[in-house]
Amino acid sequence: MKEVHCNLCGQNDYSVRYPATLGREDHHAPDARAFRCTSLDYGRHAQIVTCNKCGHVYANPVWDEDELLMLYGDVEDTTYIEERIGRVLTFQKHLKAFEKITGPGNGRTLLDVGAYIGVFVDVACQAGWNASGVEPSAWAVEIARQQHLPILHGTLDHPDLAANSFEAITMWDVIEHVADPAGELAKAYKLLKPGGYIAVHTMDIDSLLSRLLGPRWPWLMTMHIQFFSQRTLATMLEKVGFEIVWSAVQGRYLRLNYLSSRLTGVVPAAGSLFDQAIHAFNIADRPIPINFGDLFTIYAKKVS
C-alpha cells in the first residue's frame, strides 16, 4: 500500500476519519474475494481520511492501480448471478430515469463501465440502445459472453474504445473502487460524443445514514477506496469538463433473501431472525424496493 494525495484537489493535507481495520497481511496481499460486488466484508477497510482542503473522503494509504486491476481481474462472484432479478429491476428503474434526460435509445450507443456480467447492458439493449460494456473481471466477461452480450475485457483504456463514439456512458457502483476517479471520468469524457451524457451512481458519505452510523456504516469496506458526497462528485465532474444536469438519491431492488444476507453481515442476530421469517412466509425470493438514502446518482453532459 502507498500514500496518495486527494484525487479531487491534489493536496496531501488530511485528517483521519476512520482508522484502518484491516490486518497487516491485507496490506501486502489482499484476498480478491473482498473485491467481489457481493462481498460481506463490512467493517474491514484501509485507513479512511478526509481532505482538509476540499472535503473529499478517501482511503489512504491504498493499493496501487496495477494491483487493484489485478485483484478485480481475478474476481469471481456467483452470488451476483443469484441476485439477477433484483439487478434487472434496479437497472430498469435507473435506465427509465436516465432516459428522461437522454431520450430513448433508438439504436444510439451506450457504454456501461464496470459492466460485470452484463445485466445493465442487457437491460439497455432490450430498451433499444446499442449498448456494450467493459469489465476487468475475466470471469464476469465470460459469463456475459455466454449470454451473447458485447462486453470487452479490460478498462476504459481498451484499444477498441474510440473517442467521441458514445451517446451515453454509465458507471453504476464503479467510481468508489478506482484509484484515480478523476482520470476515469476524463477518459469517459473523451469517449462521449459532444452533447453526450454520463450517469454516475455511488454511495453518499454525507448521507444521514452515514453520519448516524459513523464507523458502523456498511459501505466502509476493503474494496471501497473513494467516498463521495453529491457535492464532491459534482465538483470532480465539473473539473473534468462536464455540466451537471441532475443529482439525487436513488435506491435499488433487492430480493428479501439477498437483503437477509446483507443484514446478517452487519447485525448477525437480526439477520438470522429476518431470514427465518422470510422463509417461514415463503417470500425469500420476492424483490422489494430499498432506499436508505445513502446511494445517489449524478447525470452530467459533455458540453463540447
Sine and cosine of phi, psi and omega as CSV:
sin_phi,cos_phi,sin_psi,cos_psi,sin_omega,cos_omega
0.00,0.00,0.47,-0.88,-0.04,-1.00
-0.68,-0.74,0.42,-0.91,0.08,-1.00
-0.94,0.33,0.64,-0.77,0.02,-1.00
-0.74,-0.67,0.39,-0.92,0.10,-1.00
-1.00,0.01,0.26,-0.96,0.05,-1.00
-0.87,0.50,0.77,-0.63,-0.04,-1.00
-0.98,0.22,-0.25,0.97,-0.01,-1.00
-1.00,0.03,-0.73,0.68,-0.06,-1.00
-0.91,-0.41,-0.17,0.99,0.05,-1.00
0.99,0.12,0.02,1.00,-0.04,-1.00
-1.00,0.10,0.34,-0.94,0.05,-1.00
-0.86,-0.51,0.80,0.60,-0.04,-1.00
-0.77,-0.64,0.97,-0.25,-0.13,-0.99
-0.62,-0.78,0.28,-0.96,0.13,-0.99
-0.86,-0.50,0.61,-0.79,0.02,-1.00
-0.94,0.34,0.82,-0.57,0.03,-1.00
-1.00,-0.06,-0.76,0.65,0.05,-1.00
-0.69,-0.73,0.84,-0.55,0.04,-1.00
-0.89,0.46,0.41,-0.91,0.02,-1.00
-0.89,0.45,0.60,-0.80,0.08,-1.00
-0.88,-0.47,0.03,1.00,0.04,-1.00
-0.96,0.30,0.46,-0.89,0.13,-0.99
-0.97,0.24,0.35,-0.94,-0.02,-1.00
-0.84,0.54,-0.58,0.82,-0.04,-1.00
-0.90,0.44,-0.48,0.88,-0.02,-1.00
-0.95,0.31,-0.33,0.94,0.00,-1.00
-0.94,0.35,-0.42,0.91,-0.07,-1.00
-0.96,-0.29,-0.59,0.81,-0.06,-1.00
-0.56,-0.83,0.95,0.30,0.00,-1.00
-0.90,0.44,0.49,-0.87,0.00,-1.00
-0.98,0.19,0.80,-0.60,-0.02,-1.00
-0.86,0.50,-0.38,0.92,0.01,-1.00
-0.89,0.45,-0.44,0.90,0.03,-1.00
-0.95,0.31,-0.18,0.98,-0.04,-1.00
-0.96,-0.26,0.16,0.99,0.12,-0.99
-0.95,0.32,0.55,-0.84,0.02,-1.00
-0.84,0.54,-0.57,0.82,-0.07,-1.00
-0.99,-0.16,0.33,0.94,0.00,-1.00
-0.83,0.55,0.58,-0.81,0.09,-1.00
-0.97,-0.25,0.52,0.85,-0.10,-1.00
-0.99,0.16,0.61,0.80,-0.05,-1.00
-0.88,0.48,0.70,-0.71,0.09,-1.00
1.00,0.06,-0.11,0.99,0.04,-1.00
-0.96,-0.29,0.88,-0.47,-0.10,-1.00
-0.36,-0.93,0.31,-0.95,0.14,-0.99
-0.94,0.34,0.14,-0.99,0.11,-0.99
-0.86,0.51,0.72,-0.69,-0.01,-1.00
-0.91,-0.41,0.78,-0.63,-0.10,-0.99
-0.82,-0.57,0.32,-0.95,0.09,-1.00
-0.90,-0.43,0.80,-0.61,0.04,-1.00
-0.92,0.40,0.79,-0.61,-0.01,-1.00
-0.96,0.26,-0.23,0.97,-0.04,-1.00
-1.00,-0.05,-0.70,0.71,-0.10,-0.99
-0.85,-0.53,-0.20,0.98,0.04,-1.00
1.00,0.01,-0.01,1.00,0.03,-1.00
-0.92,0.39,0.60,-0.80,-0.02,-1.00
-0.93,-0.36,0.73,-0.69,-0.07,-1.00
-0.38,-0.92,0.31,-0.95,0.05,-1.00
-0.98,0.18,0.70,-0.72,-0.03,-1.00
-0.32,-0.95,0.88,-0.47,0.07,1.00
-0.97,0.24,0.17,-0.99,-0.07,-1.00
-0.52,-0.85,0.27,-0.96,0.04,-1.00
-0.93,0.38,0.47,-0.88,-0.01,-1.00
-0.97,0.24,0.24,-0.97,-0.14,-0.99
-0.87,0.49,-0.65,0.76,-0.02,-1.00
-0.92,0.40,-0.64,0.77,0.01,-1.00
-0.93,0.38,-0.64,0.77,0.05,-1.00
-0.88,0.47,-0.69,0.73,0.00,-1.00
-0.89,0.46,-0.63,0.78,0.04,-1.00
-0.90,0.44,-0.68,0.74,0.00,-1.00
-0.89,0.45,-0.71,0.70,0.02,-1.00
-0.93,0.38,-0.50,0.87,0.06,-1.00
-0.91,0.41,-0.45,0.89,-0.03,-1.00
-1.00,-0.02,-0.08,1.00,-0.10,-1.00
-0.91,0.41,0.71,-0.70,0.19,-0.98
-0.78,-0.63,0.67,-0.74,-0.19,-0.98
-0.51,-0.86,0.98,0.21,-0.05,-1.00
-0.92,0.38,-0.44,0.90,0.02,-1.00
-0.88,0.48,-0.55,0.83,0.01,-1.00
-0.87,0.49,-0.63,0.77,0.01,-1.00
-0.89,0.46,-0.65,0.76,-0.02,-1.00
-0.90,0.44,-0.42,0.91,-0.05,-1.00
-0.99,-0.13,0.34,0.94,-0.10,-0.99
-0.84,0.54,-0.65,0.76,-0.07,-1.00
-0.88,0.48,-0.64,0.77,0.05,-1.00
-0.91,0.41,-0.63,0.78,0.03,-1.00
-0.91,0.42,-0.67,0.74,-0.01,-1.00
-0.87,0.49,-0.75,0.66,0.00,-1.00
-0.88,0.47,-0.66,0.75,0.02,-1.00
-0.88,0.47,-0.74,0.67,-0.06,-1.00
-0.95,0.33,-0.54,0.84,0.10,-1.00
-0.88,0.47,-0.67,0.75,0.03,-1.00
-0.91,0.42,-0.72,0.69,-0.01,-1.00
-0.90,0.44,-0.67,0.74,-0.02,-1.00
-0.92,0.40,-0.64,0.76,0.03,-1.00
-0.86,0.50,-0.67,0.75,0.03,-1.00
-0.92,0.39,-0.66,0.75,0.00,-1.00
-0.89,0.45,-0.62,0.79,-0.03,-1.00
-0.93,0.36,-0.27,0.96,0.12,-0.99
-0.92,0.39,-0.38,0.93,0.03,-1.00
-0.99,-0.12,-0.72,0.69,-0.11,-0.99
-1.00,0.10,-0.39,0.92,-0.22,-0.98
1.00,0.09,0.15,-0.99,-0.04,-1.00
-0.92,0.39,0.31,-0.95,-0.04,-1.00
-0.88,0.48,-0.86,0.51,0.03,-1.00
0.75,0.66,0.68,0.73,0.07,-1.00
0.99,0.15,0.04,1.00,0.00,-1.00
-0.96,0.27,0.35,-0.94,-0.13,-0.99
-1.00,0.07,0.67,-0.74,0.03,-1.00
-0.65,-0.76,0.70,-0.72,0.06,-1.00
-0.89,-0.45,0.81,-0.59,0.07,-1.00
-0.98,-0.19,0.87,-0.49,-0.04,-1.00
-1.00,-0.03,0.76,-0.65,-0.10,-0.99
0.94,0.34,0.75,0.66,-0.18,-0.98
-0.95,0.31,-0.23,0.97,-0.01,-1.00
0.82,0.58,-0.85,-0.52,-0.05,-1.00
-1.00,-0.01,0.13,0.99,0.15,-0.99
1.00,0.00,0.33,0.94,-0.05,-1.00
-0.89,0.46,-0.73,0.68,-0.01,-1.00
-0.92,0.39,-0.61,0.79,0.05,-1.00
-0.86,0.51,-0.68,0.73,0.04,-1.00
-0.88,0.48,-0.73,0.68,0.01,-1.00
-0.87,0.50,-0.70,0.71,-0.02,-1.00
-0.92,0.40,-0.66,0.76,0.04,-1.00
-0.87,0.48,-0.69,0.73,0.01,-1.00
-0.91,0.41,-0.40,0.92,0.02,-1.00
-1.00,0.03,0.04,1.00,0.09,-1.00
0.97,-0.24,0.04,1.00,0.06,-1.00
-0.99,0.12,0.49,-0.87,0.20,-0.98
-1.00,0.02,0.98,0.19,-0.19,-0.98
-0.99,-0.17,0.57,-0.82,0.10,-1.00
-0.58,-0.81,0.06,-1.00,-0.04,-1.00
-0.57,-0.82,0.20,-0.98,0.11,-0.99
-0.69,-0.72,0.67,-0.74,-0.17,-0.99
-0.45,-0.89,0.75,-0.66,-0.03,-1.00
-0.98,0.21,-0.41,0.91,-0.04,-1.00
-0.96,0.27,0.88,-0.47,0.01,-1.00
-0.88,0.47,-0.62,0.78,0.02,-1.00
-0.88,0.47,-0.74,0.67,-0.04,-1.00
-0.90,0.44,-0.65,0.76,0.02,-1.00
-0.88,0.47,-0.65,0.76,0.00,-1.00
-0.91,0.42,-0.65,0.76,0.05,-1.00
-0.87,0.49,-0.70,0.71,0.00,-1.00
-0.89,0.45,-0.68,0.73,-0.03,-1.00
-0.93,0.37,-0.48,0.88,0.10,-1.00
-0.90,0.44,-0.41,0.91,0.06,-1.00
-1.00,-0.09,0.18,0.98,0.03,-1.00
0.88,0.48,0.60,0.80,0.03,-1.00
-0.99,-0.15,0.67,-0.75,-0.07,-1.00
-0.99,0.17,1.00,0.09,-0.02,-1.00
-0.90,-0.44,0.83,-0.55,0.07,-1.00
-0.99,0.10,0.60,-0.80,0.04,-1.00
-1.00,0.00,0.92,-0.38,0.02,-1.00
0.52,-0.86,-0.53,-0.85,-0.06,-1.00
-0.78,-0.62,-0.19,-0.98,0.02,-1.00
-0.93,0.38,-0.11,0.99,0.09,-1.00
-1.00,0.05,0.04,1.00,-0.04,-1.00
-0.85,0.53,0.73,-0.68,-0.07,-1.00
-0.90,0.44,-0.31,0.95,0.00,-1.00
-0.99,0.14,-0.08,1.00,0.00,-1.00
-0.99,-0.10,0.91,-0.41,-0.09,-1.00
-0.98,-0.18,0.51,-0.86,0.03,-1.00
-0.88,0.48,0.53,-0.85,0.08,-1.00
0.82,0.57,0.67,0.74,-0.10,-0.99
-0.88,-0.48,-0.03,1.00,-0.05,-1.00
-0.80,-0.60,0.65,-0.76,0.11,-0.99
-0.99,0.15,-0.39,0.92,-0.02,-1.00
-0.50,-0.87,0.56,-0.83,0.09,-1.00
-0.74,-0.68,0.67,-0.75,0.03,-1.00
-0.83,-0.55,0.61,-0.79,0.10,-1.00
-0.75,-0.67,1.00,-0.05,0.00,-1.00
-1.00,-0.07,0.92,-0.39,0.05,-1.00
0.83,0.55,0.74,0.67,-0.03,-1.00
-0.86,-0.50,-0.70,0.71,-0.20,-0.98
-0.88,0.48,-0.44,0.90,-0.02,-1.00
-0.97,0.25,-0.18,0.98,-0.08,-1.00
-0.99,-0.13,-0.23,0.97,-0.22,-0.98
-0.99,-0.16,0.52,-0.85,-0.03,-1.00
-0.95,0.32,-0.52,0.86,-0.07,-1.00
-0.77,-0.64,0.96,0.27,-0.04,-1.00
-0.88,0.48,-0.60,0.80,0.03,-1.00
-0.88,0.47,-0.64,0.77,0.04,-1.00
-0.90,0.43,-0.64,0.76,0.01,-1.00
-0.92,0.39,-0.64,0.77,0.04,-1.00
-0.91,0.40,-0.58,0.82,0.05,-1.00
-0.92,0.40,-0.63,0.78,0.06,-1.00
-0.90,0.43,-0.67,0.74,0.04,-1.00
-0.88,0.48,-0.65,0.76,0.01,-1.00
-0.85,0.53,-0.68,0.73,-0.01,-1.00
-0.92,0.39,-0.55,0.83,-0.03,-1.00
-0.97,0.26,-0.43,0.90,-0.01,-1.00
-0.97,0.26,0.56,-0.83,0.17,-0.98
-0.96,0.28,0.45,-0.89,0.11,-0.99
-0.82,0.58,0.73,-0.68,-0.07,-1.00
1.00,0.05,-0.03,1.00,0.02,-1.00
-0.97,0.23,0.29,-0.96,-0.10,-1.00
-0.87,-0.50,0.50,-0.87,0.13,-0.99
-0.84,-0.55,0.61,-0.79,0.13,-0.99
-0.89,-0.46,0.81,-0.58,0.01,-1.00
-0.83,-0.56,0.84,-0.54,-0.05,-1.00
-0.87,-0.48,0.74,-0.68,-0.02,-1.00
-0.35,-0.94,-0.05,-1.00,0.04,-1.00
-0.99,0.12,0.42,-0.91,-0.03,-1.00
-0.94,-0.34,0.97,-0.26,-0.02,-1.00
-0.92,0.39,-0.34,0.94,0.02,-1.00
-0.99,-0.12,0.13,0.99,-0.01,-1.00
-0.92,0.39,0.36,-0.93,0.03,-1.00
-0.86,0.51,-0.67,0.74,-0.03,-1.00
-0.90,0.44,-0.66,0.75,0.03,-1.00
-0.88,0.48,-0.69,0.72,-0.04,-1.00
-0.94,0.34,-0.56,0.83,0.01,-1.00
-0.95,0.31,-0.67,0.75,-0.08,-1.00
-1.00,0.10,-0.41,0.91,0.02,-1.00
0.83,0.56,-0.82,-0.57,-0.04,-1.00
-0.93,0.38,-0.17,0.99,0.03,-1.00
-1.00,-0.09,0.06,1.00,0.05,-1.00
-0.87,0.49,0.83,-0.56,-0.13,-0.99
-0.87,0.50,-0.43,0.90,-0.07,-1.00
-0.97,0.26,-0.04,1.00,0.10,-0.99
-0.98,0.19,0.99,-0.12,-0.15,-0.99
-0.64,-0.77,0.30,-0.96,0.00,-1.00
-0.80,0.60,-0.70,0.72,-0.14,-0.99
-0.98,0.22,-0.24,0.97,-0.01,-1.00
-1.00,-0.09,0.88,-0.48,-0.08,-1.00
-0.83,-0.56,-0.09,1.00,0.11,-0.99
-0.79,-0.62,0.73,-0.69,-0.04,-1.00
-0.79,-0.61,0.99,-0.17,-0.08,-1.00
-1.00,-0.04,0.41,-0.91,0.32,-0.95
-0.96,-0.29,0.16,-0.99,0.06,-1.00
-0.87,0.49,-0.56,0.83,-0.01,-1.00
-0.93,0.37,-0.75,0.66,-0.09,-1.00
-0.94,0.34,-0.58,0.81,0.04,-1.00
-0.93,0.36,-0.65,0.76,0.06,-1.00
-0.87,0.49,-0.66,0.75,0.02,-1.00
-0.88,0.48,-0.68,0.73,0.00,-1.00
-0.91,0.42,-0.68,0.73,0.03,-1.00
-0.87,0.49,-0.66,0.75,0.00,-1.00
-0.92,0.38,-0.60,0.80,0.03,-1.00
-0.90,0.43,-0.54,0.84,0.04,-1.00
-0.94,0.33,-0.47,0.88,0.00,-1.00
0.78,-0.63,-0.05,1.00,-0.02,-1.00
-0.97,0.23,0.41,-0.91,0.15,-0.99
-0.95,-0.31,0.83,-0.56,-0.03,-1.00
-0.94,0.33,0.75,-0.66,-0.02,-1.00
-0.96,-0.30,-0.61,0.79,-0.10,-0.99
-0.31,-0.95,0.59,-0.81,0.05,-1.00
-0.50,-0.87,0.79,-0.61,-0.03,-1.00
-0.23,-0.97,0.25,-0.97,0.07,-1.00
-0.93,0.36,0.66,-0.76,0.11,-0.99
-0.67,-0.74,0.73,-0.69,0.03,-1.00
-1.00,-0.06,-0.37,-0.93,-0.04,-1.00
-0.43,-0.90,0.12,-0.99,0.10,-0.99
-0.97,-0.25,0.66,-0.75,0.09,-1.00
-0.70,-0.71,0.63,-0.77,0.19,-0.98
-0.92,0.40,0.58,-0.82,0.00,-1.00
-0.85,0.53,-0.56,0.83,0.02,-1.00
-0.91,0.42,-0.64,0.77,0.02,-1.00
-0.94,0.34,-0.66,0.75,0.05,-1.00
-0.86,0.51,-0.63,0.77,0.03,-1.00
-0.87,0.49,-0.67,0.74,0.00,-1.00
-0.91,0.42,-0.60,0.80,0.04,-1.00
-0.92,0.39,-0.69,0.72,-0.01,-1.00
-0.90,0.44,-0.64,0.77,0.02,-1.00
-0.89,0.46,-0.57,0.82,0.02,-1.00
-0.93,0.37,-0.42,0.91,-0.03,-1.00
-0.99,-0.14,-0.76,0.65,-0.01,-1.00
-0.76,-0.65,1.00,0.02,-0.13,-0.99
-0.79,0.61,-0.70,0.72,-0.06,-1.00
-0.91,0.43,-0.73,0.69,0.01,-1.00
-0.91,0.41,-0.63,0.78,0.02,-1.00
-0.89,0.45,-0.63,0.78,0.01,-1.00
-0.90,0.43,-0.69,0.73,0.03,-1.00
-0.90,0.43,-0.67,0.74,0.02,-1.00
-0.89,0.45,-0.66,0.75,0.00,-1.00
-0.89,0.45,-0.67,0.74,0.03,-1.00
-0.88,0.47,-0.63,0.77,-0.05,-1.00
-0.93,0.38,-0.72,0.70,-0.06,-1.00
-0.93,0.36,-0.50,0.87,0.05,-1.00
-0.98,0.21,-0.54,0.84,0.04,-1.00
-0.90,0.43,-0.59,0.81,0.01,-1.00
-1.00,-0.06,0.07,1.00,0.06,-1.00
0.84,0.54,0.68,0.73,-0.01,-1.00
-0.83,-0.56,0.32,0.95,-0.10,-1.00
-0.87,0.49,-0.52,0.86,-0.05,-1.00
-1.00,-0.04,0.10,1.00,-0.04,-1.00
-0.98,0.19,0.82,-0.57,0.07,-1.00
-0.99,0.13,0.64,-0.77,0.03,-1.00
-0.72,-0.69,0.47,-0.89,0.05,-1.00
-0.97,0.25,0.70,-0.72,0.00,-1.00
-0.79,-0.61,0.75,-0.66,0.07,-1.00
-0.51,-0.86,0.97,-0.24,0.03,-1.00
-1.00,-0.07,0.07,1.00,0.05,-1.00
0.98,0.21,0.18,0.98,-0.04,-1.00
-0.90,-0.43,0.34,0.94,0.13,-0.99
-0.79,-0.61,0.67,-0.74,-0.02,-1.00
-0.62,-0.78,0.30,-0.95,0.05,-1.00
-0.79,-0.62,0.64,-0.77,0.14,-0.99
-0.88,-0.48,0.74,-0.67,0.17,-0.98
-0.97,-0.23,0.70,-0.71,0.02,-1.00
-0.64,-0.77,0.37,-0.93,-0.11,-0.99
-0.86,-0.51,0.66,-0.75,0.16,-0.99
-0.99,0.16,0.92,-0.40,-0.15,-0.99
-1.00,0.00,-0.20,0.98,0.01,-1.00
-0.49,-0.87,0.00,0.00,0.00,0.00
